[in-house]
């Protein structure tokens, strides 16, 4: 299948084809004794992911674990569907997200407020997962991949209060979710993801520092793909956060409304990204996943909390 890439160490990247696009959201299959899917993608992507797993020899009874870095719909919207396709799999999530997987009504209502009619085409509808199949993680935890291999979980809020990073003991891969931002492999651009309501600068920077301290060999971005330059990329991630916050803080102190703040930040950050300078078609991936309106709104929300 053209949407599967072998990354070594029995790890396979799966393009979930979010909303029909390629290269937007990746799921990852760790194909050990106890096969584990990291990130499901959206609800509408679930059949794509199921078929990819089948082509890798993982049938309905074979998947042991589904784990999500956090419950945003581009990462976990397909959990209920995947759980139905793979009835033996446990579903692993941070304890702050567990109830939303069991009963997605509030999560879907807040997503509808943000996305409006685009919700259905971009994400679809998250189906509930039976609560007895959900394993809720504390601030650290471990997932058994079989043969002594584990996926250790590390609480990493800042982007979302239910976010974890995941380290594979066999490969040293760190699944970064959205805590290190959104990476465009075509151009090497990296941009922060700071949506409301959970963004907090210091917490986000602390999570990036934690990722560095874990000493990973490789970063696996949900958006999108593997990156070998670990420390350099994490440093860039922290720098991007500071740039966006400084510019948004300036707009906030000048009393700009959201639209004007977004226009200013977009204009002043444009030169930082090859895709935007070159008018690259992949730039629209940024706008879907870490759009300036969402990022600036999240930073303004945080500024209103910390500096009323």
N, C-alpha and C positions, 0 to 999 in steps of 0.2 A: 504493500500500500504506500502511496506517495506521501502520506502524512505521518510516517513513522521514521525516526532517525535513531540508529544505535549510537549510544554515547560511551560504550565501554562499561565494564563492571556490571554487566547484566542490567543496565539502565537504558530505557528507551524513551525518547521524547515523542509525544503524540500531539500533533497539531489538532486542537479540538474544533477548528473551523468555526469559531464564534461568529454567529450571524452570517455565515457563509464566507467570511474573510479568512485568508491564510496568514499565519505569522502574528496573530493577535494574542492568543492565550494557549499556553502549553500545559498539558498534563504529563506526568512521568510515571512509567511503570518500572518498578524494581522487581525483576523476575528471578527471585530466589526460591527457596523451599516454600516460603509463605509469601506468594506474590502480593505486592502492595502498590496501590495506585495513589500517587500524590497529586491532588487537585483533580476535580472532575470536569471543570469547565461549566458552561451554562446548562440549563435544562434542555434547551434545543440541541446542544452538542452531545447529549448522552448517547444517542444511537451511534454517532461517529466514534466515540470513545469505546463503546461496547464492541463495535466491529474491529477496531484496531487491536483490542485485547484478544479477541477471537483469533485474529490473524497471527498473533504471537503465541497462540496455543493456550490462552487462558479462557476456559469455558465458564459457564454459569456457576459451577460449584467450586471453581479453582481459586478465585480471588479471596485472599484471607483478610485484607485490610484496605480500607479507603481512608486516607487522611487528608485533611484540608488545612492550609496555613491560616485561613480565616474564612469567615462566612459570607463575604461579599459575593454577589451572584455570578461574577465572571470566574470565580474560583470554586464555589460550592453550590451554585444553583442547580447542578445536576445530581447532587448527592442522593436525593430521594429516588430518582430514576435509576441511578447506578445501583443503589441498594436493592431495588426491585429486580434488576437484571442479574445481580450476583447475590443470591439470598443467603450465602454463608459468610459474607464479608461483614466484619465489624467496621463501624464508622467512628473515626477518631478526630476529635476537635478540642480546642481549648474550652475549659469549663464555662467561660463567659459567652461562648457561642452555642453551647449544647442545646439549650431550650429552643433556640430559633430554628435548629434543624428539625426538632420534634414538632414544632408548631410554627411554620414560617409566616403566619398571617401578619404579624407586626413588621417583620423584615420586608415583606412584599409591599405592604402599605407605604412604608417609608421610601422604598425604591420607586414606587409609582409616583410619589410626590416629586422625586428628583428627575425621573426620566419621562414621565407622562406616557404618551402613546408609543414612544420608542421602546418602552420596556419589553413589549411582547416580541418585537423583531430582534432586539439585541440579546435578551436573556431568557424569555419564556417565563414559565411559572414554576417556582420551586415546589416539589412535592414533599410532604412530611416523611420523616424517617421514624420507624418505631423506636420509642425511647429505649427499649431494652437492648437495642443493637448499638446504641451510642456509647462510646467510651470517652468520658470527659477528662481531659488532662489538667493537672495543676501547672505550676510555673515551670516545672521540668517533668519529664516522663520519658518512657522508652517503649518503642513498638518492636515486637519480635519479628524479624524477617527470616528466621530459621537459620540453622547451622551456626549459631553464635553471632550472627550479623544483626545489628540493631539500628533503628532510626531514632535518635534521641531528639526530644522536643525541648525548645528553649523559648520561654515567653518573651515576646519582642513587640510590645505595644508602641504607639506613636502614630502609626498609620491607622490602626484599628485596635480597640481595647481587647479583642479576642484573637490577636495575631501570634503565631508561633513560627520560629525558624526550625528547620529539621536537618540533622546531621547524620549521614550514612557512615556507620563505623567502618565499612569495607572500602569505600571510595574516598572518603573525606569530602563528599559533595555536601554543600549547604543549600537547601531549598529556601530561598529568601522571600517567597511570596511577593508582597508589595513593599516590604519594609526598607528595601534599598532602592526603591523607585522602579521606573519602567525603562527597559533597555531595548534599543532598536539595533538588532544585529547587522542590518544592512549598512548602517552608517556609523555604528559605535556610539551613537548618542545615548545619554542617560538623563532622565528627567525625573524630578520627584513626583510622588503621588500623595497629595495632602488633602484629601476630601473631608468635608464635614461629616459627622460631628466630632470625631475622636482625635483629630490631629493635635499633637502637642510637640513643640520643637525639642525641648530637652529630652523628653521621653523617646522621641524618634532618633535623636543623636545617640542616646544611650544604647538603643537597640543596635544601631550600626556599629558602635564600639564593641558591644557584646559579640556581634558576628565576627569582627576582627580577632577578638580574644579567643574565639573557638578554634582558630587556626585552620580554616577549611582549605582544601586543595583546589576547589572549583566552586563557583557560584552557579546555581541553576535558577534562572529567572522564570517566573510564571509568564511574564511578558518581557523578553522572550528569549529562552535558550541558555546554553552554557557559556560561561565566561571564565577564562583561566587567570586573568590578571586580578587576583583577589584583592590585595591591599589597595592597589591603585584605584580599583573600581569602587571600593567602599569609601575611600577618601573623596572621590569625585561625588559620590552619593551624598555625603555630609556637606560638601561644598555647595552642591545644587540646592539643598534644603536652605542653607544660610542665605544664598543669593535670593531665592524666591521670598523668603521671610523678610529680608531687609527691604526689598522693593515694595512688598505688600504693606509693610509697616510704614514706609514713607507715604504711600497712597492713603493709608488709614489716618496718619497724622495730619494730612492735608484735607481730610474730610471728604475724600472721593467716595462716590457710591460704587457699588460692585462693578457696574459696566465700565466706568471710567478707570477703576483700579485694574480690571482685567486688561483693558486696552493698553494701559501704561506698562504693566508687567509683561504682556505679550511682546510689545515693541522692544522693551529693554532686554529681554532674554533671547530674542530671535537669533542674534548672532552667535549664541552659545551652541546652536544645534545645526549640524550639517544638513539634516533633512529639511529644515525650515529655510536655511539660506539658499539651498539648491532647488527649493520648491519640489522636493522629492515626493513621489506618491505615498511613500510610507509615512509621511508626516501626519496623514489622517489617523494613523494608529495612535499617535500621541493624543490627538483630540478626542478619540474615543476613550482612552484608558487613563489619561492624566491630562485632561483638557485644562486650559488656563482658567476657564470659569470655575470648574470644580476645585482646582488647587487654590486659587485665590480666595474662593468662598470659605474653604476649610481653614486657611490661615487667618482670615478676618474673624471667623467664628472663635478661633483660639485667642486672637488679640482682644476681642471683646470680653473674654473670660478673664484674661490675665491683666488687662489694663482698662478697666471700665471708665 
